[in-house]
């Protein structure tokens, strides 16, 4: 599904990512963590094609999604940004999901079916007539996720989807992500909260100053280089390690 081989990214004279080499399969969930400025968000933008299509950067090596090189913006990759307020602008929950679908040529009755399906998946169908800004922060993030889901992308990217959320709302959002993973969606989430990541991800990528420090299952959190990268060991794994 996603494959990187010796992938690097730089902006002018600043190296952002260096020699990334990993792969995940269709239906897997990847959690990405690392220190501030380690290149996590830039990597998501490369997967979507925002870099270099909209935001210029020099890339080298290979980055493939579904066996194709990422050299343009792609409809089969959806992205949810850190702050849902940056993505939401419609006057109703229903219209927010409808907007993207209509712009991509969907018409009745398929249009309505997709909207209802996406809002039901995140538990917001009953709020479809409400103003999005009457929703809680967590519900607005779910709405942003629904807008992406309605497009039925092969890959869903999320950039710190629970930033500034309380614990209960974080659990709600990751419950939704877990359900999406179980439905067969491929998900990549950037997150500082490693406790949340281990609740739904199959694989983990740890970055530090643009370098790949570790990639693999939850055992990566026991590696000394992960601690050196400033990534905390999830509480559940700490207990296992005694």
matplotlib code that plots the C-alpha trace (Angstrom):
import matplotlib.pyplot as plt

x = [0.0, 2.7, 6.4, 9.4, 12.9, 15.7, 13.2, 14.5, 13.1, 14.7, 13.7, 16.4, 19.4, 17.4, 17.2, 13.8, 13.7, 16.7, 16.8, 13.4, 12.9, 9.7, 6.4, 2.9, 0.2, -3.4, -5.6, -2.8, -2.6, 0.7, 1.4, 4.1, 5.7, 8.8, 10.1, 9.0, 10.5, 11.3, 9.5, 6.3, 3.8, 6.1, 6.0, 2.2, 2.2, 4.5, 2.2, -0.8, 1.2, 0.9, 4.7, 6.0, 2.7, 1.5, 4.4, 7.7, 10.4, 13.2, 12.5, 14.7, 14.3, 11.0, 7.6, 4.8, 1.1, -0.8, 2.3, 2.3, 4.8, 3.5, 4.0, 0.6, -2.3, -4.4, -8.1, -7.4, -5.6, -7.5, -6.0, -7.3, -5.4, -4.6, -7.2, -10.6, -11.5, -9.0, -11.2, -14.7, -16.6, -20.1, -23.3, -24.4, -22.8, -24.6, -23.4, -19.8, -19.7, -21.7, -19.3, -16.4, -18.6, -20.4, -17.1, -16.0, -19.1, -21.2, -25.0, -28.2, -29.0, -25.3, -24.5, -27.0, -26.1, -22.4, -23.2, -25.4, -22.9, -20.0, -21.9, -23.3, -19.8, -18.6, -21.9, -23.0, -26.0, -28.4, -26.5, -26.6, -28.7, -26.6, -24.0, -20.6, -19.4, -22.1, -20.3, -17.6, -14.0, -13.9, -17.1, -15.7, -12.7, -15.1, -16.8, -13.5, -12.9, -16.4, -15.8, -12.7, -14.4, -17.3, -14.7, -13.8, -10.0, -7.8, -5.5, -6.5, -3.8, -4.3, -2.0, -2.2, -6.0, -6.5, -4.3, -5.8, -8.5, -9.4, -8.9, -12.5, -12.7, -9.4, -10.7, -13.8, -11.8, -9.4, -12.4, -13.7, -10.2, -10.1, -13.5, -12.2, -9.1, -11.3, -13.4, -10.3, -9.1, -5.4, -4.6, -1.5, -1.7, 0.9, 0.6, 2.7, 0.3, 1.8, -0.8, -3.4, -1.3, -0.8, -4.6, -5.2, -1.9, -0.3, 3.1, 5.0, 7.5, 9.8, 11.5, 14.1, 15.5, 14.3, 16.0, 14.1, 15.0, 12.8, 10.0, 8.1, 5.4, 5.0, 8.3, 10.1, 9.2, 11.7, 14.6, 17.0, 17.1, 13.4, 13.8, 16.8, 14.4, 12.3, 9.4, 7.7, 7.0, 3.2, 1.9, 0.5, 3.9, 5.7, 3.6, 4.4, 8.1, 7.8]
y = [0.0, 2.5, 1.9, 4.2, 3.4, 5.7, 8.6, 12.1, 15.6, 19.0, 22.7, 24.8, 24.1, 22.4, 18.6, 17.6, 13.8, 11.5, 8.0, 6.7, 3.0, 1.2, -0.2, -1.0, -3.2, -2.4, -2.4, -1.7, 1.3, 3.1, 5.4, 8.0, 9.7, 11.7, 15.0, 18.4, 19.3, 15.6, 15.8, 13.9, 16.4, 16.8, 13.1, 13.1, 15.9, 13.9, 10.9, 13.1, 14.9, 18.3, 18.2, 18.8, 19.6, 22.6, 23.1, 23.0, 20.7, 18.6, 14.8, 11.9, 8.1, 6.4, 6.9, 4.8, 4.5, 1.6, 1.0, 4.5, 7.2, 10.2, 13.0, 14.7, 15.4, 12.2, 11.7, 8.2, 9.7, 11.7, 14.0, 15.3, 18.2, 18.9, 21.6, 20.7, 24.5, 24.8, 22.4, 23.3, 26.2, 25.0, 26.1, 22.6, 19.2, 17.7, 20.4, 20.1, 16.4, 17.3, 20.0, 17.7, 15.1, 17.6, 19.2, 15.8, 15.2, 13.0, 13.5, 12.1, 9.5, 8.3, 11.7, 11.4, 7.7, 8.6, 11.5, 9.4, 6.5, 8.7, 10.6, 7.3, 5.9, 8.7, 9.0, 12.4, 11.6, 12.8, 16.2, 16.6, 19.8, 21.5, 24.2, 22.6, 25.2, 24.1, 20.8, 20.0, 20.1, 16.3, 16.2, 18.7, 16.4, 13.5, 15.7, 16.4, 12.6, 12.0, 14.5, 12.5, 9.1, 10.1, 10.3, 6.6, 7.1, 4.1, 5.8, 8.2, 10.5, 12.3, 14.9, 14.9, 14.3, 14.6, 17.7, 19.9, 17.3, 16.1, 12.4, 11.3, 13.0, 11.5, 8.0, 8.7, 9.8, 6.8, 4.5, 5.8, 5.3, 1.7, 1.0, 2.3, 0.1, -2.9, -2.0, -2.4, 1.2, 1.9, 4.7, 6.7, 8.9, 11.4, 11.6, 12.7, 10.7, 7.2, 5.7, 6.6, 5.2, 1.8, 1.6, 1.2, 1.0, -2.2, -0.6, 2.3, 4.7, 6.8, 9.9, 12.2, 15.2, 13.6, 10.3, 6.9, 5.7, 2.7, 0.9, -2.1, -3.4, -2.1, -3.7, -0.6, 1.3, -0.8, 0.3, 2.8, 4.9, 5.5, 6.9, 9.0, 10.5, 11.9, 9.5, 8.2, 4.5, 4.0, 3.2, -0.2, -1.3, 0.1, -2.2, -5.2, -4.4, -4.4]
z = [0.0, 1.1, 0.3, 0.8, -0.3, 0.7, 0.6, 1.4, 1.4, 1.6, 1.4, -0.1, 2.2, 5.0, 5.1, 6.5, 5.9, 5.3, 3.9, 5.0, 4.2, 5.3, 4.0, 5.2, 3.6, 2.7, 5.8, 8.2, 10.6, 11.0, 14.0, 13.5, 16.5, 17.2, 18.6, 17.4, 14.1, 13.2, 9.8, 10.7, 9.1, 6.1, 5.6, 5.5, 3.0, 0.8, 1.0, 0.0, -2.8, -1.2, -1.3, -4.0, -5.9, -3.8, -1.4, -3.2, -1.9, -3.3, -3.0, -3.8, -3.5, -3.9, -2.3, -3.7, -2.8, -4.4, -6.5, -8.0, -7.5, -5.5, -8.0, -7.8, -5.5, -5.3, -4.6, -3.3, -0.3, 2.2, 4.9, 8.2, 9.6, 13.2, 13.7, 12.3, 12.2, 9.3, 7.2, 8.2, 6.6, 5.8, 7.6, 8.5, 9.3, 6.3, 3.9, 5.1, 3.9, 0.8, -0.3, -1.3, -2.9, -5.1, -6.2, -7.3, -9.4, -7.3, -7.7, -6.3, -5.1, -4.6, -3.1, -0.2, 0.4, 0.8, 3.2, 5.4, 5.4, 6.4, 9.2, 10.6, 10.7, 13.0, 15.0, 13.7, 11.5, 14.2, 14.2, 10.4, 10.5, 13.2, 12.7, 12.8, 15.3, 17.7, 18.0, 20.5, 19.3, 19.2, 17.2, 14.7, 14.3, 13.6, 11.1, 9.3, 9.3, 7.9, 5.1, 4.1, 4.5, 2.2, -0.6, 0.1, -0.1, -0.1, 2.5, 5.3, 6.8, 10.1, 11.6, 15.4, 15.3, 19.1, 19.7, 22.5, 23.3, 26.7, 27.6, 27.0, 23.6, 22.6, 23.4, 21.3, 18.3, 18.5, 19.0, 15.6, 14.0, 15.4, 13.8, 10.5, 10.7, 11.4, 8.3, 6.2, 5.8, 5.7, 8.2, 9.0, 12.1, 13.4, 17.2, 20.2, 22.5, 22.1, 24.5, 21.8, 19.0, 20.5, 21.0, 17.2, 15.2, 13.9, 13.0, 14.4, 12.8, 15.1, 13.6, 15.1, 13.2, 9.9, 10.5, 10.9, 14.4, 14.4, 12.5, 13.5, 15.9, 19.5, 20.5, 19.0, 22.2, 24.1, 21.9, 23.5, 20.4, 20.7, 24.2, 22.9, 20.3, 23.1, 22.5, 25.7, 26.3, 26.4, 29.9, 28.9, 27.6, 30.7, 32.8, 30.6, 30.9, 34.7]

ax = plt.figure().add_subplot(projection="3d")
ax.plot(x, y, z, "-o")
ax.set_aspect("equal")
plt.show()
